[in-house]
Amino acid sequence: MAKVRVERTDDGGFRATNDRGAEVLIGGGDQDGVFTPVELLLAAVGGCNIVTVEPLTAQRGHRLVRLATTVQADKAEKNLLGPVTVTYDVELPSEAADEVYRSVAARVHEKHCTVSRTLQEGTEVRLELP
């Protein structure tokens, strides 16, 4: 099970925390030093992809020299994102690593990244009020 708590802070901002003690500050697009909720969604997509690609390429003997993603989406409507695009930025250790990296990244995108798959398939979001 995945679980985070999001709460308003004393200074009027917002903070998300998990049970392992990590935290992220959340706010509006006009505030410095915080992520917007949409940016966190995009970070989750990019993070899920490279956190999954990294060990799989390394296990196949090709630890990538540089591995990063840029994730972006435009709004399709006022409160709805259009397609999400994940763009990899990699530096390969060798020519042989290219095929492995491309194969792994495609499989991760299609089958293994929980965040991307959830967005692609759609999932119910339930609201529980006290």
C-alpha positions in Angstrom: 0.0 0.0 0.0 1.2 3.5 -0.8 0.2 6.3 1.6 1.2 9.9 2.1 -0.2 12.6 4.4 -0.7 16.1 3.1 -1.3 18.9 5.6 -1.3 22.6 5.8 1.7 24.0 7.6 1.8 26.8 10.2 3.0 29.3 7.5 0.0 28.5 5.3 1.9 26.3 2.9 1.4 22.5 2.5 3.6 19.5 3.1 3.4 15.9 2.0 5.1 13.3 4.2 5.4 9.6 4.2 5.9 7.0 7.0 9.7 6.9 6.2 10.2 10.6 7.2 10.5 12.1 3.7 8.7 15.3 2.9 8.0 17.6 0.0 6.6 21.1 0.1 3.6 21.8 -2.1 2.1 25.1 -3.1 1.0 27.2 -6.0 2.9 28.0 -9.2 3.6 31.5 -8.0 5.5 30.3 -4.9 9.3 29.7 -4.8 10.8 26.5 -3.3 7.7 24.3 -3.7 6.3 21.8 -6.1 2.7 22.3 -7.5 0.5 19.1 -7.4 0.8 18.8 -11.2 4.6 19.0 -11.0 4.6 16.3 -8.4 2.5 14.1 -10.7 5.0 14.7 -13.5 7.9 14.0 -11.1 6.2 10.7 -10.1 6.0 9.6 -13.8 9.7 10.5 -14.5 10.9 9.1 -11.2 9.0 5.8 -11.6 10.5 5.3 -15.0 14.2 6.0 -14.2 14.1 4.3 -10.8 12.9 1.2 -12.6 15.2 1.5 -15.7 18.4 2.1 -13.6 18.6 -1.3 -11.9 17.4 -3.2 -15.0 20.1 -1.8 -17.3 22.8 -2.2 -14.6 21.8 -5.9 -14.0 22.5 -6.4 -17.7 26.0 -5.0 -17.3 25.3 -1.5 -18.7 25.2 1.1 -15.9 24.3 4.3 -17.7 26.8 7.2 -17.3 23.9 9.7 -17.1 20.2 9.0 -16.6 17.6 11.7 -16.4 14.1 12.4 -17.6 12.2 15.5 -18.4 8.4 15.1 -18.1 6.0 17.6 -19.5 2.3 18.0 -20.2 0.1 20.8 -21.4 -3.4 21.4 -20.1 -6.1 19.9 -22.4 -8.7 21.8 -20.3 -8.6 24.1 -17.3 -8.3 21.2 -14.9 -7.2 18.3 -17.1 -3.8 17.5 -18.5 -3.3 16.3 -22.1 -0.7 13.7 -23.0 2.3 13.3 -20.7 5.6 13.1 -22.5 8.7 11.5 -20.9 12.0 12.5 -22.6 15.1 10.6 -21.6 18.5 12.2 -21.3 21.1 9.5 -21.2 24.8 9.0 -21.7 25.6 5.5 -22.6 28.8 3.7 -21.5 29.1 1.9 -24.8 27.5 1.3 -28.1 26.3 -2.1 -26.9 24.4 -0.4 -24.1 22.1 1.4 -26.5 20.0 -1.6 -27.4 19.8 -2.8 -23.8 18.7 0.7 -22.6 16.1 1.1 -25.4 14.6 -2.3 -24.8 14.5 -1.8 -21.0 13.0 1.7 -21.2 10.3 0.5 -23.6 9.4 -2.4 -21.3 9.3 -0.2 -18.3 7.0 2.3 -20.0 4.7 -0.5 -21.3 4.6 -2.8 -18.3 6.6 -1.9 -15.2 6.1 1.8 -14.2 3.2 1.8 -11.8 2.6 5.5 -12.1 2.6 5.7 -15.9 0.4 2.5 -16.2 -2.1 3.9 -13.7 -2.4 7.1 -15.7 -2.7 5.3 -19.0 -5.3 2.8 -17.7 -7.1 5.3 -15.5 -8.0 4.6 -11.9 -10.9 5.5 -9.7 -10.2 8.2 -7.1 -12.4 7.9 -4.1 -13.3 10.7 -1.6 -14.0 9.9 2.0 -15.3 12.8 4.2 -15.5 12.5 8.0 
